Amino acid sequence: LEPDVVVRRQEALAAARLRMQEELNAQAERYKEKQRQLEEERRRQKIAMWESMQEGKSYKGNLKLNQQEVESGASASAVPKSKPNKKPLRGGGYNPLSGEGGGTCSWRPGRRGPSAGG
């Protein structure tokens, strides 16, 4: 092969590698920035939880309210739907430890002995 063609091909490969490396560096920088923003948001939430705990409020309820405010700010046209009254799944006398009022399900031990393999 001609040496000029080989040199041009190697230079083109080096230039392509350089472009790809610069693109990768830019992607890494964007990812780092996004991670910094997420970490800052987590830190703010922890501070808000701590402050609400110091005031004696439920921090989980406060956190839910903060998230709803953020969501309502993002979509002002969204209307919260009211949930219908739900009846309980089991009666008030259900106690799984007593063994009564459970229903048809009951635990039975497995068969003894080695497994039936061929």
C-alpha positions as CSV (number, residue, x, y, z in Angstrom):
1,L,0.0,0.0,0.0
2,E,1.0,3.6,-0.5
3,P,2.5,5.3,2.5
4,D,0.4,8.5,1.9
5,V,-2.9,6.5,2.1
6,V,-1.8,4.8,5.3
7,V,-0.8,8.1,6.9
8,R,-4.1,9.8,5.9
9,R,-6.1,6.8,7.2
10,Q,-4.3,6.9,10.5
11,E,-4.8,10.7,10.8
12,A,-8.5,10.3,10.1
13,L,-8.8,7.5,12.8
14,A,-7.0,9.8,15.3
15,A,-9.4,12.7,14.5
16,A,-12.4,10.4,14.8
17,R,-11.2,9.1,18.1
18,L,-10.6,12.6,19.4
19,R,-14.1,13.7,18.4
20,M,-15.6,10.6,20.1
21,Q,-13.6,11.3,23.3
22,E,-14.7,14.9,23.4
23,E,-18.3,13.8,23.0
24,L,-17.9,11.3,25.8
25,N,-16.4,13.9,28.1
26,A,-19.3,16.3,27.4
27,Q,-21.8,13.5,28.2
28,A,-19.9,12.7,31.4
29,E,-20.0,16.4,32.4
30,R,-23.8,16.5,31.8
31,Y,-24.3,13.4,33.9
32,K,-22.2,14.8,36.8
33,E,-24.2,18.0,36.7
34,K,-27.5,16.0,36.9
35,Q,-26.2,13.9,39.8
36,R,-25.2,17.1,41.6
37,Q,-28.7,18.5,41.2
38,L,-30.3,15.3,42.4
39,E,-28.0,15.2,45.4
40,E,-28.9,18.8,46.2
41,E,-32.6,18.0,46.0
42,R,-32.1,15.0,48.3
43,R,-30.2,17.2,50.8
44,R,-33.0,19.8,50.7
45,Q,-35.6,17.1,51.4
46,K,-33.6,15.7,54.3
47,I,-33.3,19.2,55.8
48,A,-37.0,19.7,55.4
49,M,-37.7,16.4,57.1
50,W,-35.4,17.3,60.0
51,E,-37.0,20.7,60.5
52,S,-40.5,19.2,60.5
53,M,-39.4,16.5,63.0
54,Q,-38.0,19.3,65.2
55,E,-41.3,21.0,65.1
56,G,-43.1,17.8,66.1
57,K,-44.8,17.3,62.8
58,S,-45.1,14.1,60.7
59,Y,-42.2,14.4,58.2
60,K,-43.8,11.9,55.8
61,G,-47.0,13.9,55.6
62,N,-45.0,17.0,55.1
63,L,-43.0,15.4,52.4
64,K,-46.1,14.3,50.5
65,L,-47.5,17.8,50.8
66,N,-44.2,19.2,49.3
67,Q,-44.4,16.7,46.4
68,Q,-48.0,17.6,45.7
69,E,-47.1,21.3,45.7
70,V,-44.4,20.6,43.2
71,E,-46.7,18.5,41.0
72,S,-49.5,21.1,41.2
73,G,-47.0,23.8,40.2
74,A,-45.9,21.7,37.2
75,S,-49.5,20.9,36.0
76,A,-52.0,23.6,37.1
77,S,-54.8,22.0,35.1
78,A,-54.7,18.7,37.0
79,V,-57.7,18.3,39.3
80,P,-57.2,15.9,42.3
81,K,-59.9,13.2,42.3
82,S,-61.6,12.3,45.6
83,K,-61.4,8.6,46.5
84,P,-64.7,6.8,47.3
85,N,-65.2,5.3,50.7
86,K,-63.6,1.9,50.8
87,K,-64.9,-1.0,52.9
88,P,-62.3,-3.0,54.9
89,L,-61.1,-6.2,53.3
90,R,-61.8,-8.3,56.5
91,G,-64.1,-8.1,59.4
92,G,-63.1,-6.5,62.6
93,G,-62.8,-9.9,64.4
94,Y,-60.1,-11.2,62.1
95,N,-56.9,-12.2,64.0
96,P,-54.4,-14.3,62.0
97,L,-52.7,-15.5,65.2
98,S,-55.8,-16.9,66.9
99,G,-56.7,-19.2,64.0
100,E,-60.3,-18.2,64.0
101,G,-62.3,-16.2,61.5
102,G,-59.7,-16.8,58.9
103,G,-61.7,-18.5,56.2
104,T,-60.8,-21.5,54.0
105,C,-57.1,-21.1,53.9
106,S,-55.1,-23.1,56.4
107,W,-51.5,-24.1,56.5
108,R,-50.6,-27.8,56.4
109,P,-47.1,-29.3,56.7
110,G,-45.6,-30.9,53.6
111,R,-45.2,-34.6,53.0
112,R,-42.3,-36.3,54.8
113,G,-39.6,-38.3,53.2
114,P,-37.3,-37.8,50.2
115,S,-38.7,-36.1,47.1
116,A,-40.1,-38.4,44.6
117,G,-37.5,-38.3,41.8
118,G,-37.1,-40.8,39.0
